[in-house]
Amino acid sequence: MTTKLVLAADKLRNDPRIEAAKKLLLDAVAEHQETLVSVRPPNPELSVDYEKLLEEFGSLRGANIFFPYLGSGIGNGPFVELGDGSVKLDMITGIGVHGYGHSHPMLIEAGINAAISDTVMQGNLQQNTNSCDIARLLTQTACESGADLKHCFLSTSGAMANENSLKMAFQKNHPANRVVAFSHCFAGRTLGLAQVTDKAKYRVGLPDTISVDYIPFFNHENPERSTAYAVRRLKYHIARFPGKHAALWMELVQGEGGYYEGDSNYFKALIEVAKENNIAVIADEVQTFCRTTRPFAFQHFGLDKLVDLVTIGKISQVCATLFTDDYAPKPGLISQTFTGSTWAMFAAHAIVSGLIENGNFGESGLNVQLHRHFADGLKGISEKHPGSIAGPYGVGGMVAFTPFDGSAEIAKEMVNRLYDAGLMSFMAGGEPSRVRFLMPLGCVKDSHIDLACQIIENVIVEMKDQLSDKSAEVAEN
Ligand SMILES: Cc1ncc(COP(=O)(O)O)c(C=O)c1O
C-alpha cells in the first residue's frame, strides 16, 4: 500500500532529491571517516595553532577545559578526530551523551531530517510532530512492564528535567519542603540541585535553597545491614520533620558518586516508608538511562509500580521528566522556551529505538555482554599487575575501576595519562576515586574494548614503574 502524501512536509521528506542528497552526504562522510580506525598522536604541524585555540577558548569561557579536547567535527564510531590531528578512542562520550559515538550515519540522517525542518529549536508554543513522537516512545517504553508514567515533559538538560520533577513533587506535596537523598548523589548544578547533590565543593558560595536530609547508599558487602540502616535513617529524618519531606531522590546506580549499584530490596524497603508518608519517589536516570538491562534502570531493579517521577537525559539527547497522573503539574508550573533542538528530537527517537532494536537490553543483551567483556579485560590486567586496579564496578554501559591507592590525585593522573595515550575516560567518586567509562553502546565493539584495555595496561605499567621509583626515593630519604 502506498501512503498518500498530503502534507508539503511529507512530500519534501519523500522527494527523491532529498534521498539522493542524503546518500551523497553519507557517502562523503563515510569516505572521510575511513582513516579514523585507531588512536593516533597529534600532528606536530597543527600543534601551535591548536594550543593557541585552547588558550583562547579557556580565556573566553573564563576557565580552562578539563581535557585539551577540541573536536575537529568528524569521527568514526568510538574514534574521534581532534583539531590537533590526534584520534582518541572515546569511552566517556561526553559523560554518557554520544551513545552512538561520532559521525554515526543514523544520526547524520537525523541531522539532515532536522536541517530540512522549519525550525532549529522546539518549545513552549511551537513544537513539531516529532516532539510527540519522542514523548510517545518514552512513555510507552517506560510503561511496558507496569509503570504508570503516562506523561512526559521534554527539556534541554538533565538539570532542567530534575528541577521540573522536584517542582512537581513539591507542588503536589505542599507544604512539604524537604528532600531525602542518598549520600554522594549527584543531581545537577542549578541552585536547587546543587543542594541535593551531596558534594560541598559544588555549592561553595551558593545560598541555601532546598533542605536535604541524606541517607546512606546500599553497601554490597553488607546488604541486609546497610538496607536496615538506611531505612532507620529515613524514618529518623521523617520523625524529625514530620510531613515535611516532599520527595525521596534516588539515583539507582550512583554515577558521579563512584559507580555504586543499588539493589532492588534496598530500594523497595525505602520506597515502602516513603509511600506510607506520602513522599514522592523520584528516580534520577539522567546517567543510567539506556545503560542497564532495560531502557530504564527502575525497570532493571523491578520498581515499575513504585516510581512517581523519572528523569532522563544524556544519551537521549532530549531530556525528560516522566510522571504519573498524581504528579501532573498545575498550569503555570512548568514551561520552557526550548524543549529541545529539532536534531535532538530526531536523534532521540533514532537512539532509543535503535538501542531497543539492536538488542542492547535483556539479561544477556549487548549492554551486559559489553560490560562483561570490559570487566574481563580489567580483571585480566588486575591479575597481571596486582595492586594496580581494583574492581571492576558498575553495571551495563557503566564501567569503572579504582586505580592504585584510590586517591583523587592518582585517579586524575591516570585519566590524563590515558587521554595522552589515546583513551578517553573520566573520574568518579571521592574516597576511593575511580576511573570511569560510559561506552558508546550503539557502536562499540569488543575490539574497541580490547584496545582500551591495552592502553590501560600500558599506562598502568608506566605508572607502576614511576610509583615504585617514588617510593624507593622516599625510603632512601
Ligand atoms: C545522575 C545525574 N543527574 C543529573 C545530571 C545533570 O545533567 P545535566 O548535566 O544534563 O544538567 C547528571 C549529569 O552528570 C547526572 O549524572
The ligand as a Gaussian input file, in Angstrom:
#p B3LYP/6-31G(d) Opt

LIG

0 1
 C       22.581000      11.442000      37.761000
 C       22.653000      12.783000      37.109000
 N       21.670000      13.675000      37.319000
 C       21.698000      14.885000      36.740000
 C       22.732000      15.284000      35.940000
 C       22.735000      16.657000      35.342000
 O       22.540000      16.615000      33.959000
 P       22.966000      17.858000      33.055000
 O       24.440000      17.980000      33.144000
 O       22.473000      17.482000      31.678000
 O       22.265000      19.049000      33.592000
 C       23.788000      14.395000      35.699000
 C       24.938000      14.816000      34.883000
 O       26.050000      14.341000      35.004000
 C       23.756000      13.119000      36.318000
 O       24.741000      12.233000      36.136000

